[in-house]
């Protein structure tokens, strides 16, 4: 962290990328883009990314990238010349990424805010094609965890950080290219989690930390892609990166002098290399990369409708997907893509919580068991002999249940009419039998007072129509 001078010029240490290598190999002054002084109007001229021999240096100045990102983590000394640098990271540790812009032309243009999307993606092409399945498998094995996080309290200059609950490897935020900006990120997955398990000691797969920057698009226009850069990293368990860095340094130091010259010096920071907007670049902020084609579900699977019946053991995988989507389990639908109804019903409550997380796992367990929410009130009613004609005769002395969810007179009236076989709206008033046999009109206000007066509400009772359009209850116990 370095303070921002009042003159608007960013100053950095004279040589923050000095060699961390082997003593006799010193860092080249031009290897770091932030040596000396630069401003938003006059960016420094950098030999960016490409290492050239002295006899091959071009006399023309190379173009300056529009944006520059530096990951404050040392590069590995065991990387040969003309190979991409490799950086080792510790799992869960916060690493600073310094972000700078070099706008040219109109000063007002350089003051606009931009949005950057930071992602952790696979470097191997084989894993890129199955990235979605790999991430779903990781989510399954570690429910509730994320691959990439922002350490917001220590970050500087970022606005509106967004951490998507479903995009575990993606974060995004706004920042001003002409102001000092540092974002601290944490990577929570290690490289060996995506290797094929054999006999132990497996070699971890490399990741890429990629930053895609977008401008503010016009009304109705997609965001304009401005710049992309990435670097190669490997993530180890806590303190594992420090041990690996030390091992690589000792390994190179044991080599003879001619062999040591074939390796790049280790720098204290890593410059993210500029990459083109290829297929790995998202189409806009918050849109994940999707290298593997995913077959869309039929349109009818996403249409809303009444809750479907219970899932049966004979349901096919497609019917199981339809049942999950209509029950609002879209986050888990991809995990259970190949599950039939029998497969899903065999999972225990503990299995579902481990796969889907506690909230969705408990809800899915209840949905599979067909557990309905408990009604707020249950009334047991019976029709007296000589009651309304056309009512379904449940037999003398037999009571039927009425389940109330809203505890309103309108709900009770509608369910009583259905029970008695009356047309809707024919029951106009409800009354209860009060002291000395008087009839007390039942209303929502009386019901509200009855919650604190147990004797005022008739739950079990017998409806007895007194006049056309009226229904009365005998006194009973309980609440209404």
For each residue, the residues with C-beta under 8 A, 3 or more apart:
1: 156 182
2: 11 12 13 180
3:
4: 10 179 180
5: 8 9 10 11
6:
7:
8: 5 39 40
9: 5 37 38 39
10: 4 5 34 37 38 39 100 180
11: 2 5 37
12: 2 16 34 35 36
13: 2 16
14: 35 36
15: 18 27 29 32 35
16: 12 13 32 34 268 269
17: 27 31 32 267 268 269 271
18: 15 26 27 267 268
19: 22 25 26 27 265 266 267
20: 74 77 265 266 267 268
21: 25 77 249 252 265 266
22: 19 25 77 249 252 253 260 265
23:
24:
25: 19 21 22 260 265
26: 18 19 265
27: 15 17 18 19 31 32 265 267
28: 31
29: 15 32 35
30: 35 46 47
31: 17 27 28 47 267
32: 15 16 17 27 29 35 267 269 271
33: 44 46 48 68 70 271
34: 10 12 16 38 44 68 70 98 100
35: 12 14 15 29 30 32 44
36: 12 14 44
37: 9 10 11
38: 9 10 34 42 43 44 102
39: 8 9 10 42 43
40: 8 43 101 102 103 107 110 177 178
41: 104 107
42: 38 39
43: 38 39 40 64 102 104
44: 33 34 35 36 38 64
45: 61 62 64
46: 30 33 62 64 65
47: 30 31 50 52 62
48: 33 62 64 65 271 274
49: 271 273 274
50: 47 62
51: 81 82 264
52: 47 56 57 58
53: 56 57
54: 57
55:
56: 52 53
57: 52 53 54
58: 52 62
59:
60:
61: 45
62: 45 46 47 48 50 58
63:
64: 43 44 45 46 48 102
65: 46 48 68 102 227 229 274
66: 101 102 103 226 227
67: 99 100 101 102 177 213 226 227 229
68: 33 34 65 99 100 101 102 229 271 272
69: 97 98 99 100 211 229 271 272
70: 33 34 97 98 269 270 271 272
71: 87 95 96 97 209 231 233 269 270 271 272
72: 95 96 97 98 268 269 270
73: 87 88 89 95 233 241 269 270
74: 20 87 88 245 266 267 268 269 270
75: 79 85 86 87 264 266 267 269 270
76: 79 85 86 87 88 244 245 248 266
77: 20 21 22 245 248 249 252 263 264 265 266
78: 86 248 249 251 252 263
79: 75 76 83 84 85 86 263 264
80: 83 262 263 264
81: 51 262 263 264
82: 51
83: 79 80 264
84: 79 232 273
85: 75 76 79 231 232 264 267 270 271
86: 75 76 78 79 206 232 233 234
87: 71 73 74 75 76 231 232 233 234 270
88: 73 74 76 233 234 235 236 240 241 242 244 245
89: 73 93 95 187 233 234 235 236 241
90: 93 235 236 237 238 239 240 241 242
91: 187 188 189 190 235 236 237 238 240
92: 186 187 188 238
93: 89 90 186 238
94: 151 154 184 185 186
95: 71 72 73 89 184 185 186
96: 71 72 182 183 184
97: 69 70 71 72 118 182 183 184 185 209 211 272
98: 34 69 70 72 181 182
99: 67 68 69 116 157 175 177 181 182 183 211
100: 10 34 67 68 69 177 181
101: 40 66 67 68 110 114 177 178
102: 38 40 43 64 65 66 67 68 177
103: 40 66 109 110 177 178
104: 41 43 110
105: 109 110
106: 109 110
107: 40 41 110 111
108: 111 112
109: 103 105 106 112
110: 40 101 103 104 105 106 107 177 178
111: 107 108 176 178
112: 108 109 215 216
113: 159 174 175 176 216
114: 101 174 175 176 177 213 214 215 216 226
115: 172 173 174 213 214 215 216 223 285
116: 99 172 173 175 211 212 213 214
117: 170 171 172 211 212 213 214 282 285 286
118: 97 148 150 170 171 172 183 185 209 210 211
119: 148 169 170 209 210 211 212 282 288 289
120: 147 148 169 187 189 207 208 209 210
121: 128 131 169 207 208 210 230 280 289
122: 127 128 131 134 194 205 207 208
123: 127 205 206 207 208 232
124: 127 128 205 206
125: 128 129
126: 129 130
127: 122 123 124 130 131 134 194 205
128: 121 122 124 125 131 280 291
129: 125 126 291 292
130: 126 127 133 134 292
131: 121 122 127 128 134 135 289 290 291 292
132: 135 136 290 292 294 334
133: 130 136 137 292
134: 122 127 130 131 137 138 194
135: 131 132 138 139 147 168 169
136: 132 133 139 140 334 335
137: 133 134 140 141
138: 134 135 141 142 147 168 189 193 194
139: 135 136 142 143 168 335
140: 136 137 143 335 355
141: 137 138 193
142: 138 139 145
143: 139 140 353 354 355 356 357 358 361
144: 357 358
145: 142 168 188
146: 149 163 168 188
147: 120 135 138 168 169 187 188 189
148: 118 119 120 168 169 170 171 185 186 187 188
149: 146 163 171 185 186 188
150: 118 155 158 161 163 171 173 183 184 185 186
151: 94 154 155 184 185 186
152: 155 158 161
153:
154: 94 151 184
155: 150 151 152 158 161 182 183 184
156: 1 180 181 182
157: 99 175 176 179 180 181 182
158: 150 152 155 161 173 174 175 181 183
159: 113 173 174 175
160: 173 174
161: 150 152 155 158 171 172 173
162: 171 172 173 286
163: 146 149 150 171
164: 167 170 171 172 286
165:
166: 331
167: 164 170 286 288
168: 135 138 139 145 146 147 148
169: 119 120 121 135 147 148 288
170: 117 118 119 148 164 167 286 288
171: 117 118 148 149 150 161 162 163 164 185
172: 115 116 117 118 161 162 164 285 286
173: 115 116 150 158 159 160 161 162 183
174: 113 114 115 158 159 160
175: 99 113 114 116 157 158 159 179 181 183
176: 111 113 114 157 179 181
177: 40 67 99 100 101 102 103 110 114 181
178: 40 101 103 110 111
179: 4 157 175 176
180: 2 4 10 156 157
181: 98 99 100 156 157 158 175 176 177
182: 1 96 97 98 99 155 156 157
183: 96 97 99 118 150 155 158 173 175
184: 94 95 96 97 150 151 154 155
185: 94 95 97 118 148 149 150 151 171 209
186: 92 93 94 95 148 149 150 151
187: 89 91 92 120 147 148 207 209 233 235
188: 91 92 145 146 147 148 149
189: 91 120 138 147 193 194 235
190: 91 193 204 235 236 237 240
191: 194 195 204 205 206 207 234 235 236
192: 195 202 203 204 205
193: 138 141 189 190
194: 122 127 134 138 189 191 204 205
195: 191 192 202 203 204 205
196: 202
197: 202
198: 202
199:
200:
201:
202: 192 195 196 197 198
203: 192 195
204: 190 191 192 194 195 234 235 236
205: 122 123 124 127 191 192 194 195
206: 86 123 124 191 232 233 234
207: 120 121 122 123 187 191 232 233 234 235
208: 120 121 122 123 230 231 232 233
209: 71 97 118 119 120 185 187 230 231 233 272
210: 118 119 120 121 228 229 230 275 280
211: 69 97 99 116 117 118 119 228 229 230 272
212: 116 117 119 225 227 228 281 282
213: 67 114 115 116 117 225 226 227 228
214: 114 115 116 117 217 223 224 225 226 284 285
215: 112 114 115 223 224 226
216: 112 113 114 115 223 224
217: 214 221 222 223 224
218: 221
219:
220:
221: 217 218 224
222: 217 283 284
223: 115 214 215 216 217 284 285
224: 214 215 216 217 221
225: 212 213 214 228 277 281
226: 66 67 114 213 214 215
227: 65 66 67 212 213 274
228: 210 211 212 213 225 274 275 276 277 281
229: 65 67 68 69 210 211 272 273 274 275
230: 121 208 209 210 211 272 273 275
231: 71 85 87 208 209 270 271 272 273
232: 84 85 86 87 123 206 207 208
233: 71 73 86 87 88 89 187 206 207 208 209
234: 86 87 88 89 191 204 206 207 241 244
235: 88 89 90 91 187 189 190 191 204 207 241
236: 88 89 90 91 190 191 204 239 240 241 243 244
237: 90 91 190 240
238: 90 91 92 93
239: 90 236 242 243
240: 88 90 91 190 236 237 243 244
241: 73 88 89 90 234 235 236 244 245
242: 88 90 239 245 246
243: 236 239 240 246 247
244: 76 88 234 236 240 241 247 248
245: 74 76 77 88 241 242 248 249 266
246: 242 243 249 250
247: 243 244 250 251
248: 76 77 78 244 245 251 252
249: 21 22 77 78 245 246 252 253 266
250: 246 247 253 254
251: 78 247 248 254 255
252: 21 22 77 78 248 249 255 260 263
253: 22 249 250 260
254: 250 251
255: 251 252 259 260 263
256: 259 260
257: 260 261
258: 261 262
259: 255 256 262 263
260: 22 25 252 253 255 256 257 263
261: 257 258
262: 80 81 258 259
263: 77 78 79 80 81 252 255 259 260
264: 51 75 77 79 80 81 83 85
265: 19 20 21 22 25 26 27 77
266: 19 20 21 74 75 76 77 245 249
267: 17 18 19 20 27 31 32 74 75 85 270
268: 16 17 18 20 72 74
269: 16 17 32 70 71 72 73 74 75
270: 70 71 72 73 74 75 85 87 231 267
271: 17 32 33 48 49 68 69 70 71 85 231
272: 68 69 70 71 97 209 211 229 230 231
273: 49 84 229 230 231
274: 48 49 65 227 228 229
275: 210 228 229 230 278 280
276: 228 281
277: 225 228 281
278: 275 281
279: 289 291
280: 121 128 210 275 289 291
281: 212 225 228 276 277 278 289
282: 117 119 212 285 286 287 288 289
283: 222 287
284: 214 222 223 287
285: 115 117 172 214 223 282
286: 117 162 164 167 170 172 282
287: 282 283 284
288: 119 167 169 170 282
289: 119 121 131 279 280 281 282
290: 131 132 294
291: 128 129 131 279 280
292: 129 130 131 132 133
293:
294: 132 290
295:
296:
297: 301 302 321 325
298: 301 318
299: 302 303
300: 303 322
301: 297 298 321 322 325 326
302: 297 299 325
303: 299 300
304: 326
305: 308 326
306:
307: 326 327
308: 305 322 323 326 327
309:
310: 368 370
311: 315 320 323 341 344 345 367 368
312: 315 341
313: 341 342 345
314: 341 342
315: 311 312 319 320 323 340 341 342
316: 319 320 340 341
317: 320 321 337 338 339 340
318: 298 321 322
319: 315 316 322 323 341
320: 311 315 316 317 323 324 336 339 340 341 343 344
321: 297 301 317 318 324 325 333 336 337
322: 300 301 308 318 319 325 326
323: 308 311 315 319 320 326 327 341
324: 320 321 327 329 330 332 333 336
325: 297 301 302 321 322 328 329 330 333
326: 301 304 305 307 308 322 323
327: 307 308 323 324 364 367
328: 325
329: 324 325 332 333 356 360 363 364 367
330: 324 325 333
331: 166 356 360
332: 324 329 335 336 355 356 360 364
333: 321 324 325 329 330 336 337
334: 132 136 337
335: 136 139 140 332 355 356
336: 320 321 324 332 333 339 343 344
337: 317 321 333 334
338: 317
339: 317 320 336 343 344
340: 315 316 317 320 343 344
341: 311 312 313 314 315 316 319 320 323 344 345
342: 313 314 315 345 346
343: 320 336 339 340 346 347
344: 311 320 336 339 340 341 347 368
345: 311 313 341 342 368
346: 342 343
347: 343 344 351 352 355
348: 351 352
349: 352 353 361 362 365
350: 353 354
351: 347 348 354 355
352: 347 348 349 355 356 361 362 364 365 368
353: 143 349 350 356 357 358 361 362 365
354: 143 350 351 361
355: 140 143 332 335 347 351 352 361
356: 143 329 331 332 335 352 353 360 361 364
357: 143 144 353 360 361
358: 143 144 353 361 362
359: 362 363
360: 329 331 332 356 357 363 364
361: 143 349 352 353 354 355 356 357 358 364 365
362: 349 352 353 358 359 365 366
363: 329 359 360 366 367
364: 327 329 332 352 356 360 361 367 368
365: 349 352 353 361 362 368 369
366: 362 363 369 371
367: 311 327 329 363 364 370 371
368: 310 311 344 345 352 364 365
369: 365 366
370: 310 367
371: 366 367
372:
373: 405
374:
375: 378 403 404 405
376: 404 405 406 407
377: 403 404 407 459 478 479 480
378: 375 401 402 403 404 459
379: 401 402 404 412 459 460 461 480
380: 399 400 401 402 459 460
381: 399 400 402 416 419 460 461 462 463
382: 394 397 398 399 400 462
383: 387 388 391 393 394 420 462 463
384: 387 462 463 464
385: 396
386:
387: 383 384 391 420 463 464 465
388: 383 391 420 421 422 465
389:
390: 420 421 422
391: 383 387 388 419 420 421 422
392: 419 421
393: 383
394: 382 383 398 399 400
395: 398
396: 385
397: 382
398: 382 394 395
399: 380 381 382 394 460
400: 380 381 382 394 419
401: 378 379 380
402: 378 379 380 381 412 415 416 419
403: 375 377 378
404: 375 376 377 378 379 407 411 412 415
405: 373 375 376 411
406: 376 411
407: 376 377 404 411 447 480
408: 411 412 444 447
409: 412 413 430 442 443 444 447
410: 413 414
411: 404 405 406 407 408 414 415
412: 379 402 404 408 409 415 416 430 442 480
413: 409 410 416 417 427 430 471
414: 410 411 417 418 424
415: 402 404 411 412 418 419
416: 381 402 412 413 419 420 422 427 430 463 471
417: 413 414 420 422 423 424 425 426 427
418: 414 415 421
419: 381 391 392 400 402 415 416
420: 383 387 388 390 391 416 417 463
421: 388 390 391 392 418
422: 388 390 391 416 417 426 427
423: 417 426
424: 414 417
425: 417 428
426: 417 422 423 469
427: 413 416 417 422 430 469 470 471
428: 425 469 470
429: 441 442 469 470 471
430: 409 412 413 416 427 441 442 470 471 472 473
431: 439 440 441 442 466 470 471 472 473
432: 439 440 442 457 458 461 472 473 475
433: 437 438 439 440 458 461 472 473 474 475
434: 437 438 439 440 475
435: 438
436:
437: 433 434
438: 433 434 435
439: 431 432 433 434 466 472
440: 431 432 433 434 446
441: 429 430 431 446
442: 409 412 429 430 431 432 446 447 473 480
443: 409 446 447
444: 408 409 447 448
445: 448 449
446: 440 441 442 443 449 450 456
447: 407 408 409 442 443 444 450 451 457 480
448: 444 445 451
449: 445 446 452 453 456
450: 446 447 453 454 456 457 479 480
451: 447 448 479
452: 449
453: 449 450 456 457
454: 450 457 477 478 479
455:
456: 446 449 450 453
457: 432 447 450 453 454 478 479 480
458: 432 433 461 473 474 475 476 478 480
459: 377 378 379 380 476 477 478 479 480
460: 379 380 381 399 476 477 478
461: 379 381 432 433 458 473 474 475 476
462: 381 382 383 384 473 474
463: 381 383 384 387 416 420 471 472 473
464: 384 387 471 472 473 474
465: 387 388 468 470 471 472
466: 431 439 470 471 472
467: 470
468: 465
469: 426 427 428 429
470: 427 428 429 430 431 465 466 467
471: 413 416 427 429 430 431 463 464 465 466
472: 430 431 432 433 439 463 464 465 466
473: 430 431 432 433 442 458 461 462 463 464 476
474: 433 458 461 462 464
475: 432 433 434 458 461
476: 458 459 460 461 473
477: 454 459 460
478: 377 454 457 458 459 460
479: 377 450 451 454 457 459
480: 377 379 407 412 442 447 450 457 458 459
